[in-house]
Amino acid sequence: MAQLGRAILLLDLGVCIYGIFASIRGARTRRGDWVDSGRRAVYALAGLSVVAFVVLELAFLRNDFSFKVVASTSSTTIPVFYKLTAPWSSQQGSLLLWVTLSSLWSSLALFLTRRRLRDIAPYAAAVLLAMEGFFAALACFAANPFQTTPPAQTPSNGAGLDPLLMHPSMMFHPPMLYSGYTLMAIPFAFAVGALITGKLGSEWIRDTRKFALAAWLCLGFGIVLGARWSYTELGWGGYWGWDAVEDAALMPWLITTAFIHSIQIQEKRGMLKVWNVSLVLLSGTLAIFGTFLVRSGVLDSIHAFGASTLGVPFVILLGIMFIGSVGLVIWRRDGLRTEHRIDSLLSREAMFVLQNLVLVAMTFVIFWITLFPLISEAITGTKVSVGPPAFTPFVVPLALILVLLAGVGPLISWRRATVANLRRHFIFPVAFGVVVTILVLALTDAGRKPLAAAMFGLGAFVIGTVSQEFFRGTAARRATTGDVWPIALFGLVRRNRRRYGGYTAHLGLAVMLIGVAASSSFQHSRNATLRPGQSVSNDGYVFHYVRPTAVATSERVSFGAIIDVTKHGKQVTRLHTMQSFYPSTNGADGFIGRFFDSANADSTIGLDSGPLRDIWTVAAANLNPLLPLIAKGDKEFAGFYNSALKADRTHDPHIGAARLNTELNNQLDAFNLCGTKSAGLNFWQCRDRAVEGIVAQYLKRPYPVQFLLIVSPMVAWLWAGALIIVIGGLTSLIPASLFARRRSTSPERARVAVRELA
Amino acid sequence: MAYVILLLLLIGVVWLVSAPLRHAAATPSNERGWEPMQRLDLEAARDAKYREIRDAELDHQTGKLSEADYEAIDSTLRAEAIELLHQLDAIAEEREPGEDEARDAR
């Protein structure tokens, strides 16, 4: 089947090349048949890529270790769920996932526009196929997921999946991120098509806006899933570390946020054409830049695939995209001009422009600081590492302004506003924000963190704004229709999905940033080394180490701790945290030591989550007292193995290997390995018994264990806010046709409308 | 088995992408199924104008726009929308009668 996969990848590449040729020929000769053929090449690419991906998934499910990628990222012992997700844990598999998702989304976009955008769509198809061809070529020639090993060298088991990737988020996080990145290619491709053809009207914007919104939604959701993975899997208690790869995903998301706001100004007023097309081109380029950071290994990141040879091709692609984009905008600058101007600085469009500037500034800051290690290395020869403290002084003030604008925008009407109206609309949200700020300052110690206190006040202002908007809108609808409140609210949102979907997203942003401000500024963290029965307090909570736990299975060895958390003498929760060690495949780790390799371990946190605070714990298993036992086991088992090996070397090597296996699998009668009674057991069973014996020692002795104990306020607000943003985004994405009772014809619509409007 | 699947895929791809070229002789290829760009552009502008009218109406109903401002903005927007609709009508009249209905039915 590997041959089939390799052949499909080559076919993918051929289809891309043909599709580019057919699309451009169709566009230049205005031949619809060639354009159709080019578009169908995208459908064919999607179909082929899905088949290739299924072939790869089957290899993982069948434990076909002749596939190099299966041997390096899977094993017989990992659960089926993680075998399904393992393909995208590798460079090779994720490239194939990229081609598959990109071709599927491209097919959808080109299918929906198959009778529209006559001039632009063929060029967009060519651009999309070129980008997909680039990734298909990488998968073909640089990181082929269908590479195999000769049968004689095929291992009986794989190296296994990185334990850190065995997390439910990993099922959805990478596909969501890749969907976001690949969806961003669609507005990018149509923008290039519009610039090439000079058809810079509203049409391409209308047809690709929904893809920009979908990209924003998928990328945002993917980022939050990654944050959740970090919080519950990485064992450091945080959800965002300003890691280079996290930043790489955030930058195109911020630019797309700017675009989906400012595009409304172009739709309504025909303004900001240069700005909008630049934002689309920038977000597309940043999406590829993010991929470059993940795959090139130029910056250190826990999310990256490590050092690779893919950096140069990506730099070339980025150069073409950037220079081409700038060139096209300069070439079409006359067609992008507009005579309209903003009527008033007190208007929603003025707020959108201001918000756009803040978002672009934030992106620039993040870009600069993220790349600073590379820049410093290029100039001084020394790679300077930067961390969260470098970002905070710039990003936090900009985030505060952003939240303020998220509250102000909905209160101001399009085109113009009067001071009297503004005063009336600002009273409730401002009062709400002020009251919340005063309460927070009076009842908590938030005064020591003024920026966090400001975020609470501004977040409350946004919540007040959105609540007021929903209330007033529903009341106005009730006055018109006489509906009861819930029906009026539903009707209001249904008729104005973009507006109220956007307001919901603003509400989510406020809730989310309140959670971020609270949890990052008022987190109480404490490291403590405890023996069973000992206690320590943190932020008013008493953490009592009840007892250790230890389990040995064929998959892993886990050492844990049961912790009782009490406050004022009352039980709050009981937590179980553990550290699991997965057997390493490195023979140098020893027969016993390979089961206790800290480089192959992950943490399961003990978490009690609530609306106002999270109690988060993790324990680092103290294996030091066990090390002499592990070393003794390694020595004894290696001694037995070597003596068996030595005896068999006297024979033919092939026969010798078979004899050795037989000998190791025979029941041992005369040996006593590592204190294990060997009667009735073979060598490997003896080794497993020895491992279990060492693990049991952990339970018998009261070894001290190092804990990280964290009490964080309002972390749940972050996840809830993200969920609200997703609901808002989905509301905005719902197509109007879903609510249409009957499809009317264009002339019919025009006649009715003229009658109504006149 | 792998070769059979590959052959089937190859045949499927060739059949799919060549279909428009094979049928090109039977249908005038340069106008098949395409909607005129000018009309689509006007329709996009019209939809945006409708949204703007609805937004202004909602802003007025919720008290964000004063009566005087609303009347001025609304009459401007409606005049602009009517102008767009007239342009759409003019394009529709240039086309064959019944063409729109046939397209919408598709």
Interface residues (C-beta under 8 A of the other chain):
Chain A: M1 Q3 L4 A7 I8 L11 V15 Y18 G19 A22 R30 R31 G32 D33 W34 D36 S37 R40 A41 Y43 A44 G47 L48 V51 R114 R115 R116 L117 R118 D119 K199 G201 S202 E203 I205 R206 E267 K268 L411 I412 S413 W414 R415 R416 A417 T418 A420 N421 R424 H425 E469 R472 G473 A476 A479 T480 R495 N496 R498 R499 R743 T745 S746 P747 A750 A753 V754 L757 A758
Chain B: A2 I5 L6 L9 L10 G12 V13 L16 V17 S18 A19 P20 L21 H23 A24 S29 N30 E31 R32 G33 W34 E35 P36 M37 R39 L40 D41 E43 A44 A45 R46 D47 A48 Y50 R51 E52 I53 R54 D55 A56 L58 D59 Q61 T62 G63 K64 L65 S66 D69 I73 R78 A81 I82 L85 H86 L88 D89 A92 D100 E101 R103 D104 R106
